[in-house]
Amino acid sequence: MPSIKVALLGFGTVGEGIYRILNERKEEIRQETGYAIDIVSILVRDTAKERLATPGIKITDDIQEILSNSDIDFIFEAIVGEEPAYSYLTEAIEKGFHIITANKTMFAKHGSALLKHAKVRDVHLGYEATTAGGVPIIRTVTSLLPADRVRRVRGILNGTSNFILTKMREAGIPFNAALHEAQVLGYAEADPTDDISGKDAFRKLMILSALAFGSQPNWRDVPVVGIDAVTIEDVADAFKNQLRYRHVADISIDEKGALHGSVGPVLIGTDHPLYGVDGVDNAIIVETDHLGALTLVGPGAGMYPTASAMVGDFLQMIGKRERVLVNN
Ligand SMILES: NC(=O)c1ccc[n+]([C@@H]2O[C@H](COP(=O)([O-])OP(=O)(O)OC[C@H]3O[C@@H](n4cnc5c(N)ncnc54)[C@H](OP(=O)(O)O)[C@@H]3O)[C@@H](O)[C@H]2O)c1
């Protein structure tokens, strides 16, 4: 049976999730695709760190061991931050590897360049996991675009912020106590700045803007406000009036083609589609000419939702590869 060789860049929450899913579903994938999936290398920062045993797989801190291995077909990228991820993926695409990434910080800034590069080199580039984790928003918008026109995309793109706002309302506790609970439960990072400042939601919004409208607004023109601006008194007043705070990232296009974006807390009433979206869930409303409004709700982060979005990209790519092989 033919095999597909893959490498993982990063073996933290997401990388380990990919490893687990590819192993747990090994047999189903083999039967469905006709390929045995062989993880050959994993890139980490610290090879001495204790981690899940991965028998037979080379653990390395040298990216060139992976990029110089022409047996590898696919690279899953789940490391952190803009660099060195962007340089690694640029080189990988140039060398003809297919790529699947979860790295939203890198992709918000460099996604368009990488997609262009991938097209030129005729390789696949999947990025479903960069935005709203397990919610298939990239696939949904991609499939709508050929026959429809997206006018507006808005929603809750940061589960940590939504959890904190929910906890403040339900338990009547202040922001700091709700944030502490999010950290204890593992929903918030030790350094939660990007989540609570709105930066994380902003990056995902820019990825959606590039996809839905083919461009991003000037980043400086998008006001970004975090949930740390919302007090327990604000939440209580809203509750009395049957309103709820949601942290909403919003991007739309006007008749002249100008983009308008914003990220920040918004008060919404009972008839709003985001009113009932509590806890760590994400929710995205896509408005198009033909569909009206479509809302997707689901887990926006975590090991399995994020890794399964990446494996979903991977299997879709293998399917496309297979069709090419059959057609030829
Ligand atoms: N966690 C989520 O729910 C989630 C959801 C959506 C998207 N993402 C994105 O997915 C990516 C991975 O997130 P994560 O939560 O899995 O992070 P993580 O738990 O901190 O793991 C990061 C992994 O990348 C490795 N790494 C970091 N920088 C590296 C470098 N310069 N060279 C080689 N290896 C490096 C680390 O190596 P060591 O193990 O040696 O430290 C670690 O194995 C991030 O870009 C994140 O934004 C995460």
The ligand as an SDF file (V2000), in Angstrom:
LIG
                    3D

 48 52  0  0  0  0  0  0  0  0999 V2000
   -4.0240   25.5870   21.4530 N   0  0  0  0  0  0  0  0  0  0  0  0
   -5.0820   25.8740   20.7230 C   0  0  0  0  0  0  0  0  0  0  0  0
   -6.2210   25.5880   21.1000 O   0  0  0  0  0  0  0  0  0  0  0  0
   -4.9160   26.5360   19.3710 C   0  0  0  0  0  0  0  0  0  0  0  0
   -6.0520   26.8080   18.5980 C   0  0  0  0  0  0  0  0  0  0  0  0
   -5.8910   27.3710   17.3130 C   0  0  0  0  0  0  0  0  0  0  0  0
   -4.6210   27.6940   16.8680 C   0  0  0  0  0  0  0  0  0  0  0  0
   -3.5450   27.4550   17.6650 N   0  0  0  0  0  0  0  0  0  0  0  0
   -2.2030   27.7900   17.1410 C   0  0  0  0  0  0  0  0  0  0  0  0
   -1.4530   26.5920   16.9990 O   0  0  0  0  0  0  0  0  0  0  0  0
   -0.0800   26.8260   17.2420 C   0  0  0  0  0  0  0  0  0  0  0  0
    0.4040   25.8700   18.3210 C   0  0  0  0  0  0  0  0  0  0  0  0
   -0.3250   26.1220   19.5140 O   0  0  0  0  0  0  0  0  0  0  0  0
   -0.1430   25.1920   20.8030 P   0  0  0  0  0  0  0  0  0  0  0  0
   -1.2440   25.5760   21.7350 O   0  0  0  0  0  0  0  0  0  0  0  0
    0.0060   23.7790   20.3880 O   0  0  0  0  0  0  0  0  0  0  0  0
    1.2500   25.7430   21.3700 O   0  0  0  0  0  0  0  0  0  0  0  0
    2.2010   25.0500   22.4580 P   0  0  0  0  0  0  0  0  0  0  0  0
    1.4230   24.0820   23.2750 O   0  0  0  0  0  0  0  0  0  0  0  0
    2.9230   26.1660   23.1310 O   0  0  0  0  0  0  0  0  0  0  0  0
    3.2200   24.1840   21.5710 O   0  0  0  0  0  0  0  0  0  0  0  0
    4.1140   24.7920   20.6960 C   0  0  0  0  0  0  0  0  0  0  0  0
    5.0580   23.7420   20.1360 C   0  0  0  0  0  0  0  0  0  0  0  0
    5.8730   24.3430   19.1550 O   0  0  0  0  0  0  0  0  0  0  0  0
    7.2530   24.1290   19.4720 C   0  0  0  0  0  0  0  0  0  0  0  0
    7.9550   25.3540   19.0620 N   0  0  0  0  0  0  0  0  0  0  0  0
    7.6770   26.6290   19.4010 C   0  0  0  0  0  0  0  0  0  0  0  0
    8.5100   27.4730   18.7990 N   0  0  0  0  0  0  0  0  0  0  0  0
    9.3680   26.7140   18.0810 C   0  0  0  0  0  0  0  0  0  0  0  0
   10.4760   26.9920   17.2430 C   0  0  0  0  0  0  0  0  0  0  0  0
   10.9010   28.2330   17.0490 N   0  0  0  0  0  0  0  0  0  0  0  0
   11.1210   25.9480   16.6430 N   0  0  0  0  0  0  0  0  0  0  0  0
   10.7070   24.6910   16.8380 C   0  0  0  0  0  0  0  0  0  0  0  0
    9.6540   24.3460   17.6260 N   0  0  0  0  0  0  0  0  0  0  0  0
    9.0030   25.3510   18.2450 C   0  0  0  0  0  0  0  0  0  0  0  0
    7.3190   23.8910   20.9740 C   0  0  0  0  0  0  0  0  0  0  0  0
    8.4740   23.1250   21.2600 O   0  0  0  0  0  0  0  0  0  0  0  0
    8.8050   22.6280   22.7530 P   0  0  0  0  0  0  0  0  0  0  0  0
    7.7640   21.5610   23.0430 O   0  0  0  0  0  0  0  0  0  0  0  0
   10.1750   22.0650   22.6950 O   0  0  0  0  0  0  0  0  0  0  0  0
    8.6680   23.8310   23.6260 O   0  0  0  0  0  0  0  0  0  0  0  0
    6.0010   23.1310   21.1870 C   0  0  0  0  0  0  0  0  0  0  0  0
    6.1880   21.7610   20.9320 O   0  0  0  0  0  0  0  0  0  0  0  0
    0.0390   28.3090   17.6250 C   0  0  0  0  0  0  0  0  0  0  0  0
    0.4380   29.0340   16.5050 O   0  0  0  0  0  0  0  0  0  0  0  0
   -1.3730   28.6670   18.0690 C   0  0  0  0  0  0  0  0  0  0  0  0
   -1.6830   30.0290   17.8610 O   0  0  0  0  0  0  0  0  0  0  0  0
   -3.6550   26.8870   18.9020 C   0  0  0  0  0  0  0  0  0  0  0  0
  1  2  1  0
  2  3  2  0
  2  4  1  0
  4  5  1  0
  4 48  2  0
  5  6  2  0
  6  7  1  0
  7  8  2  0
  8  9  1  0
  8 48  1  0
  9 10  1  0
  9 46  1  0
 10 11  1  0
 11 12  1  0
 11 44  1  0
 12 13  1  0
 13 14  1  0
 14 15  2  0
 14 16  1  0
 14 17  1  0
 17 18  1  0
 18 19  2  0
 18 20  1  0
 18 21  1  0
 21 22  1  0
 22 23  1  0
 23 24  1  0
 23 42  1  0
 24 25  1  0
 25 26  1  0
 25 36  1  0
 26 27  1  0
 26 35  1  0
 27 28  2  0
 28 29  1  0
 29 30  1  0
 29 35  2  0
 30 31  1  0
 30 32  2  0
 32 33  1  0
 33 34  2  0
 34 35  1  0
 36 37  1  0
 36 42  1  0
 37 38  1  0
 38 39  2  0
 38 40  1  0
 38 41  1  0
 42 43  1  0
 44 45  1  0
 44 46  1  0
 46 47  1  0
M  CHG  2   8   1  16  -1
M  END
$$$$
